[in-house]
Amino acid sequence: MKLLTLNCHSWIEENQMEKIKILAKTIREKSYDVIALQEVNQSIDAESVDGLIKKDNFALVLLEELQQLGVKNYQMIWDYSHIGYDIYEEGVALLTKHGIEEKHSFFVSDSEDTKNWKTRKIAGITIRSQHELLSFYSCHLGWWEDEQEPFKAQLNRLIEIVGKDEKYFLMGDFNNAAHIRGEGYDFVLNKGLYDTHSLAQEKDDGITVTGKIAGWDDNKQDLRVDYIFSNVPVTVYKSSVIFNGKNQPVISDHFGIELVLE
């Protein structure tokens, strides 16, 4: 099974369509089973085409680009958390080529006000793979020291909602750096979750952010803040950073993480 997670920084990027084409071509080449995307934006004023989804929804445009490449077996879900940059509805999405048994969407922030940029919502899917139900959640969480919407409360709520009776993967931008002890990353592990990067038989440094980006305005170092966590130990053959200029061109202010597991 192959997984991909990427914070897209969508429609904020220069040469956005060119970068969507790079992403689509990579998906065609790699044939990921599940793709989790964060900062998946659409214009507030765009035309609605399917429920909440509007014509310029980043994930929808990506899906259309895949179809132009002859890849027609992916379906998507999307939901939005808050208004971004005053002009976008910003949310999270998942794409999969497996049949979706169940869709999930829920707030993990105290705030459910979409006008509050710290409001956080999770989207998830449950699929059946080789007679086993697996759930995947696209996550974009807050910061450890945030007094209004602390990471700790959001993760607690997330774990409480997803439960313990299913095998699941939490994929995305957790806004907590792995090298900082006693904060968000350690808190995740202390909850009994497994960092698939640590489990991988073959891996790189896992760095997904270099230097200053939105939300890390004073950052001057390399960070590992994007992860794929599982609630059970799994056999991971390879964990790789992608879209970092070495493994595929850079297409966002975050690099992606791709995983090959049993």
C-alpha positions in Angstrom: 0.0 0.0 0.0 1.2 3.5 -0.9 0.3 6.7 1.0 1.0 10.3 0.4 0.4 13.4 2.5 1.0 17.0 1.5 0.1 20.5 2.8 -0.7 22.0 -0.6 -0.6 25.8 0.2 -3.1 25.9 -2.6 -3.7 28.9 -4.7 -1.1 30.8 -2.7 1.6 29.3 -4.7 3.1 30.9 -7.8 2.7 28.9 -11.1 -0.1 27.0 -9.3 -1.4 25.1 -12.4 2.1 24.0 -13.3 2.5 22.6 -9.8 -0.8 20.8 -9.9 0.3 19.1 -13.1 3.5 18.0 -11.4 1.4 16.5 -8.5 -1.0 14.8 -10.9 1.9 13.3 -13.0 3.5 12.0 -9.8 0.2 10.4 -8.6 -0.2 8.7 -12.0 3.4 7.4 -11.7 3.2 6.3 -8.1 -0.4 5.1 -8.0 -1.0 5.9 -4.3 -3.8 4.1 -2.5 -4.7 7.0 -0.3 -3.7 10.7 -0.6 -4.2 13.2 2.3 -4.1 16.9 1.4 -4.2 20.0 3.7 -4.7 23.7 2.9 -7.0 22.6 0.1 -8.6 25.9 -0.8 -11.5 27.1 -3.0 -12.7 30.7 -3.7 -15.6 31.8 -1.5 -17.2 33.4 -4.6 -16.6 30.4 -7.0 -19.5 28.5 -8.5 -20.8 25.5 -6.5 -20.6 22.2 -8.4 -21.2 19.5 -5.9 -22.5 20.3 -2.4 -19.8 22.2 -0.6 -17.3 21.8 -3.4 -16.8 24.7 -5.8 -15.4 24.9 -9.3 -11.9 25.9 -8.3 -11.5 23.6 -5.4 -7.9 22.5 -5.5 -8.6 18.8 -5.0 -11.3 18.9 -7.7 -8.9 20.6 -10.1 -6.3 18.0 -9.3 -8.8 15.2 -10.0 -9.7 16.8 -13.3 -6.0 17.0 -14.2 -5.6 13.3 -13.3 -8.6 12.4 -15.6 -6.9 14.3 -18.4 -3.9 12.1 -17.9 -6.1 9.0 -18.2 -6.3 8.3 -14.5 -10.0 8.0 -13.7 -10.1 5.7 -10.7 -9.7 8.3 -7.9 -12.5 9.8 -5.9 -12.3 12.6 -3.3 -13.9 14.0 -0.2 -13.3 17.5 1.1 -14.6 19.7 3.9 -13.5 23.1 5.1 -12.4 24.4 8.4 -12.2 28.2 8.1 -11.9 31.2 5.8 -8.3 31.8 4.7 -6.8 35.1 3.4 -10.4 36.5 3.4 -11.1 35.0 0.0 -10.8 31.2 0.4 -12.6 28.4 2.1 -9.7 26.4 3.4 -10.1 22.7 4.2 -8.7 19.2 4.0 -9.2 16.4 1.5 -8.5 12.8 0.8 -8.3 11.0 -2.6 -8.4 7.2 -2.9 -8.7 4.6 -5.7 -10.4 2.3 -3.2 -14.2 2.1 -2.6 -15.1 4.3 0.3 -17.1 2.5 3.0 -17.6 5.5 5.2 -16.8 9.2 5.2 -15.9 11.2 8.3 -15.8 14.9 9.1 -15.6 16.6 12.5 -14.2 19.6 14.3 -11.3 19.1 16.7 -11.0 22.8 17.7 -13.1 24.4 20.4 -14.2 26.9 17.8 -16.6 25.9 15.1 -16.7 29.4 13.6 -15.4 29.2 10.0 -14.5 32.9 10.3 -11.9 32.0 12.9 -8.7 31.0 11.1 -7.7 28.7 14.0 -10.8 26.6 13.6 -9.7 23.0 12.7 -11.7 20.3 11.0 -10.7 16.7 10.1 -11.8 14.8 7.1 -11.6 11.0 7.0 -12.5 7.9 5.0 -12.8 4.2 5.8 -11.9 1.8 3.0 -11.7 -1.9 2.6 -8.4 -3.4 1.6 -7.8 -7.1 1.4 -10.9 -7.8 3.5 -9.7 -5.3 6.2 -11.3 -2.0 7.1 -8.8 0.8 7.3 -9.4 4.5 8.2 -7.4 7.5 7.1 -7.7 11.0 8.3 -6.3 14.2 6.8 -5.2 16.4 9.7 -4.1 20.0 10.0 -3.7 20.8 13.6 -2.7 23.9 15.7 0.4 24.7 17.7 1.5 23.4 21.1 1.7 26.8 22.8 -1.4 28.4 21.3 -3.5 29.7 24.2 -6.8 29.8 22.3 -6.6 26.5 20.4 -3.8 24.3 21.9 -2.6 21.3 20.0 -3.0 19.1 23.1 -6.8 19.6 23.3 -7.2 19.1 19.5 -5.3 15.8 19.5 -7.2 14.5 22.6 -10.5 15.3 20.8 -9.2 13.7 17.6 -8.2 10.4 19.3 -11.4 10.3 21.3 -13.5 10.6 18.1 -11.6 8.1 15.9 -11.8 5.5 18.7 -9.9 2.3 19.3 -11.8 -0.3 17.4 -10.3 0.3 14.0 -6.9 0.5 12.4 -6.3 4.0 11.4 -3.7 6.5 10.1 -3.5 10.1 10.9 -1.9 12.0 8.0 -0.9 15.6 7.6 0.5 18.8 9.0 0.7 18.6 12.8 2.5 21.9 13.3 4.7 20.4 16.0 8.4 19.7 15.3 9.8 16.2 16.0 13.0 17.5 17.6 11.3 19.5 20.4 11.1 17.3 23.4 8.2 17.4 25.8 5.8 19.0 23.4 3.4 17.9 20.6 5.4 15.2 19.0 6.2 13.4 22.3 2.5 13.9 23.3 1.4 12.0 20.2 3.7 9.1 20.9 2.7 9.1 24.6 -0.9 8.6 23.3 0.2 5.2 22.0 0.5 6.2 18.3 3.3 5.1 16.1 5.4 7.4 13.8 5.6 5.4 10.6 8.9 7.2 9.7 10.5 5.6 12.8 9.1 2.2 11.8 10.4 2.4 8.2 13.1 0.0 7.1 14.3 2.6 4.7 14.0 6.3 5.3 15.5 9.8 4.9 15.7 12.7 7.3 11.9 13.3 7.1 12.4 17.1 6.9 9.2 18.8 5.4 9.8 22.5 6.2 12.9 24.6 5.6 13.1 28.1 6.9 10.4 30.6 7.3 6.8 29.8 6.3 3.3 30.9 7.4 2.8 29.8 11.0 6.5 29.5 11.5 7.5 33.1 10.9 10.7 33.1 12.9 11.9 29.6 11.9 15.5 29.3 10.7 16.0 25.6 10.8 14.8 22.4 9.1 11.7 20.9 10.6 9.8 17.6 10.6 6.2 18.7 11.1 4.3 16.5 8.6 3.7 12.9 9.6 1.8 9.7 9.1 0.9 8.1 12.4 -0.8 4.8 12.9 -2.6 3.4 16.0 -1.0 0.0 15.6 2.5 -1.1 14.6 2.7 -1.7 10.8 5.4 -3.0 8.5 6.8 0.1 6.7 9.2 -0.6 3.9 10.0 3.0 3.0 9.3 6.5 4.2 10.4 9.3 1.9 10.2 13.1 1.6 8.8 14.1 -1.8 8.4 17.4 -3.6 11.5 18.8 -1.9 13.6 19.6 -5.0 15.5 16.3 -4.8 12.7 13.8 -5.1 10.4 15.7 -7.5 10.2 19.6 -7.8 9.0 21.8 -4.9 5.3 22.5 -5.3 4.4 23.9 -1.9 5.9 25.6 1.2 5.7 22.1 2.8 7.3 19.0 1.3 5.3 15.8 1.2 5.7 12.4 2.8 5.2 9.2 0.9 5.0 5.8 2.5 5.2 2.2 1.3 3.8 -0.3 3.8 2.6 -3.8 3.9 
